[in-house]
Amino acid sequence: MSLKNKAFLFIGLILIADQALKIWVKTHMGLDERIRIFGDWFYIHFTENPGMAFGMTFGGPTGKILLVTFRIMMAAVILWYIPKMIQRGAGTGLIMSVAGICAGALGNIIDCAFYGLIFDTGTVFSPGFDQYVGYAGVSQFAPEGYSSFMHGCVVDMFHFPIIQTSYPEWFPLRGGEEFVFFRPIFNVADSAISVSIIYIILFQRKTLNIAMGVKEKSKSKS
């Protein structure tokens, strides 16, 4: 199998795993419901993210369309560029890492673009409250959907609150408040992006520069 086909197969496998888990969580759990997996440090905790990483949002529905459009453009560029990188001599490790980033982006794009069309309930923007609001109950597939194209929310579920304690009373500004590490809740797509980026930074930066056509500056001789 060619490296190009391996990369696209890898993307497909990540998308299948990502969407299968998201759909199961969406159709079997209520919003903010959680299931203990191991001890007090690993839960399946169902949340919906209407915006960017860590739940950040901007511009309401218009900002969401801009964000989804940007994600689609970036994923399309990566898909187009993978064969170019192979032609320039990029190795398997780099290509698979870039494919992982692309798969992660596509996985979250599917949620944003289509989940509002295929499920009966979901987190939606409330003009009255000027923020996104949740819902009660468990979602089901529905032809009418709960929102329009590009207005769905990303389904997140992995939660690793490894350390749960409180800031000491003397701590500036946050004394006595709850401290949780690791607080963010994420999904398979997010994991694919994060692991791939870390791998590239640690092991593939030089190869990435070559594949992108970036020439390294020669060190001047003393």
N, C-alpha and C positions, 0 to 999 in steps of 0.2 A: 504494500500500500504506500502510495506517495505521501510525502510530508504534508502536502496541501490537503489531501483527503483525511489524513490523521487529524489535522487541525480542525477541519469542519466536523468530523465525527466527534471530536472532543467537545466542541461547542454544542452539538446536538445532545450528547449525554448529560452535560451540565444543565441544559435547559429542561430536559425530561425530569431529572432529579429535583431541580428547583421548582418547577411547576407542579409536579406530583405532590410534593410536600405542602406547598402553598394552598393548593386546592383542597387537600385533606384538612388542613388546619381551618381554612375558611368555612368549610361545610360541616365541621364536627365540633368546633369550639366557639364560644361566645367571645366577643371582644374583651380583652384584658383577662380572660381566663388563662390559667396556667396549670401545667402538669409537671410534677416533680419527676425528674429522670434519675439523678444521682444526688443524694444528700441534700444540702442546702446551696449547692453551687452550680447546678445545671437544671434548667427548667425549659420546657416548651411554653412560652408565654406569648399569646397571640396579641399582636398590636398591628395597627395600620399606619403607614407613614405616607402622608399626602404630599410630602416635599422632598427635600434632599437628605443627605446623610444626617443622622442624629435628630431627624424630625424637623429640621429647619425649613421654614416656608417663607415665601415672599410674594406679594402681588395678588394673592387670592387666586381665583380661577385663571385669570390672564397669565399670572406668573407661572402657574402650573403648566399651561400650554407651552409657554416659552421653554420651560425646563424639559418637558418631554420632547419637544422638537429638537432641542440641543442634544439630548441623549440619542435620538434617532440619527442625527447627522454624524455624531461621533462614532456610533456603532457602524454606520455605513462606511465611513472612512477607514475604520480598522479592517472591516471585511474586505474592502477593496485593496488595502495595502498589504495584507498577509501574503498573497502570491508575489508581490513585489519584493518583500523582505526575503522570501525563499530564493528568488532569482539572484539577490545580492549576497547570498551565501549564509543567511542566518541559520543557526543550528536548531536542533529539535527543542532544546530547553527554552530558548527565547520564543520560538514560534508557538509552542504550547502555552507559554505564559501570556502572550498577547491574545491568543485564542481564549484563554480563561477570562481575561479582562472583557473581551468582546461578548462572551457568553453571559457574564454577569450583568453587563449593561443591557443586553437583549432580554434577560430574564425580568429585570425590573421594568423595562419598557412595556413588556406584555401586560404586566399588572396595571400600569398607569393607563395604557391605551385601551384595554379591553375589559378589565374586571368590572368597570361601571356599566358595561353593556350586557354582561352575562349573569351577574348576581343580583338578587332582589334587595339586598341591604349592604351598606358600606358607609364609611366615613365621608361626609360631604361638607362643603363650605356653607356656612350660615351667614348671609349678609347681615341679619339682625344682630348676631353676636360678633361679627367680623372675625370669625375663626372657624376652624374645622371642628365638627361635632360627631360623636360616635353614634352607636345604635345599640339596641337590645336584641337578644336572641341569636340564633345561628342562621347564617346565610344559606340560601338555596339557589340553584340555577334558575334563572327566570328570563324569558325572551325579551321582556320589556326593560330589564336592568334597573339600577338605582341612579344612574347618571349617564352622561354622554361620553362620546369618544374623547380620549385623552384626559378624562376626569376621574379615573379610578385611582385607587391607592395601593401602594406596595405593601404586601403582606410580609411581616417579620415575625420570627418565632424563637430564635436561639437566644437564651439569656444565661449568662454565666456570672452571677453575683458572688464571686469567689470570696470577697471580703465584705462583710456587712457590719458596720460599727458606727460610731459618731465622732465628729470632730471634737477635740478637747475644748473645754469652755474658754481657754485662753486664745484659741485660734482666731485670727483677725476675721471679722465680718461673718464667719460661719460657725462660730463656737456653739457646740451643742447640737448642730444639725446632723442629719443622717449622712453617712459616707458609705458609698457602695462602689466596689471595684470588682467586676467590670459592669458598668451600668447600661451601656447601649444594647439594644435588642436588634438582631440582624437575621439574615436569611442565607440560603445557599449561594445566591447570586452575589451578595456582598462578600461572602467568604472567598468566592472565586476571584473577585477583583482584588481583594486585600492580599491574599496569598500570592497571587501572580505579581503584583506590584512589588511586594517585599522580595520575592525571588529575583526579579529583574534588578532591583537595587543592589542586592547582595552579591549576585553571581553573574549578571548578564549586562552590566552597563557598557562594557567595552564592545561586546558583540552587538548591542543595540545601536551604538554610535555607527558601527560599520554598516549595519543593515539600513540605517536611516541616511547613510551617505555623509555622515559628519566626520570630518577629518580631525584627528587629535593633534593638538599643537605640539610641535617638536620641542623638547627641552633644550635650552641654550647651553652650550658647552662653556664651562668656566675657564 
